[in-house]
Amino acid sequence: MAKDKKVEQITDMEVDFAQWFTDVCTKAELVDYSGVKGLFVLRPYGYAIWENIQAALDAKFKATGHTNVSMPMLIPESLLQKEKDHVEGFAPECAWVTIGGSEELPERLCIRPTSETLFCEHWSHIIHSWRDLPCLYNQWCSVLRWEKTTRPFLRGREFLWQEGHTIHATEAEARKETLRMLEIYADICENWLAMPVIRGDKTEKEKFAGAENTYTIECMMHDHKALQSGTSHYFGDGFAKAFGITFSDKENKLRSPFETSWGMSTRVIGGLIMTHGDNNGLVLPPRIAPIQAMVIPVAQHKEGVLDAAAALLDRLKAAGIRAQMDDSDQSMGWKAAQYEMKGVPLRVEIGPKDMEKEQCVIARRDTGEKITVALAELESAVKALLDHIHDNLYAMALKNREDNTFDIQTPEEAKAIVEGKGGFLRSKWCGSLECELAMKERAGVSSRCMPLVQSGTEGTCPVCGRKCTTDIYWGVAY
């Protein structure tokens, strides 16, 4: 990372990590506060990051046979009540519409916190035969959850996301779909956002309301806390039975289908900020950066400099690189600090001396390194540097996770780590709720996940001491 701090208005993360995060969100022009607590304005630069993540996800969904749909934003209370565990899980976060125009409504309408019930109602109308299955749907929308404590990206009352919902003829097909979508989320995080993830299964306590299994990808932030960055849920046939969804199979027998749902939201933007950012601001992974290269003319008042910079810009755009040029009257120092703060992966600078030597100077955001590049090699050099930046960001994030993951034997050992530098805590677990709750009470950590790839070795539960083989990660989470 670039070491010398140049943007004084951003609080050092070592001084106050929460304030650093808020400073980056506002100073880098990602969000603004609205007049309603917990509802944030996603500014053009922040929305552009989401658009790039959305485009990558949408392409993967469509490549795996999913179709986009749109469901209503209001859910009748009677519909929400059909699946008991589901409604109980979301009841504290529901916001209700009770008046339409000037008249009181005959039934309360919930502003969707999620859309399982809406999809189930729709499927109960259209599914009759095995030929109608599977239905592989996704929708892009916002949802509303009345959170008490709110922060930009991490915990807003309204946020943007995608929610996928599928329904299948067999349990095996639905379970395969659940894990397939989890792997798509892991691929987006690792190969687009440069965020290494742990793929895992949530405990019974932590799973999604109404699900039989909830699978998660967990990422470590700079401050060694965990961020759940995407989830995929296997519902079994519980929702189908609650909503009376049946189909005739190939033997003309009436059966209940099996469902999944899965989601990733703008919360992942908070994750990439806290994974890669530094005390100068954002550090954006190149593959989702709205601007991958900013061209800056040096001594632009001198003859030919602006034309030379514009020519570089045209070449970069023609090569498929998201590039812009800043030919404003701001100082060179201001421009360098501004685009560091906004996380632009590369600055491409050219001035009179560079023109004489038929070269330009490229500055990397991740390391601060400046590289002289022959103009003839511009496109290939920029593309290679963008890949190098992605790989370097991923490697640094992985090192942060590996250096701060600890095997623990007791809750007291876990507590000492959490109260010190923090980190992911790895242990065996007997599977009991009592021991899971005891880890929260005695060590201040929650279960993050049981990794999908288990070691198979035997050990002892840190709370009760019983012999067991299940690997589990604990941590403090956002």
Secondary structure, DSSP 8 states (H G I E B T S, - for coil): ---S---TTS--TTT-HHHHHHHHHHHTTSEEE-SSTT-EEE-HHHHHHHHHHHHHHHHHHHHTT-EE----SEEEHHHHTTSHHHHHHHGGG-EEEEEETTEEEEEEEEE-S--HHHHHHHHHHH--BGGG--EEEEEEEEEE---SS-BTTTB-SEEEEEEEEEEESSHHHHHHHHHHHHHHHHHHHHHTS----EEEE--TTTS-TT-SEEEEEEEE-TTS-EEEEEEEEEEETHHHHHTT--EE-TTS-EE--EEEEEEEETHHHHHHHHHH-BTTB----TTT-S-SEEEEESSTTSTTHHHHHHHHHHHHHHTT--EEE--SSS-HHHHHHHHHHTT-SEEEEE-HHHHHHTEEEEEETTT--EEEEEGGGHHHHHHHHHHHHHHHHHHHHHHHHHHTEEE-SSHHHHHHHHHTT--EEEEEE---HHHHHHHHHHH--EEEEEESS-----EE-TTT--EE-EEEEEE-B-
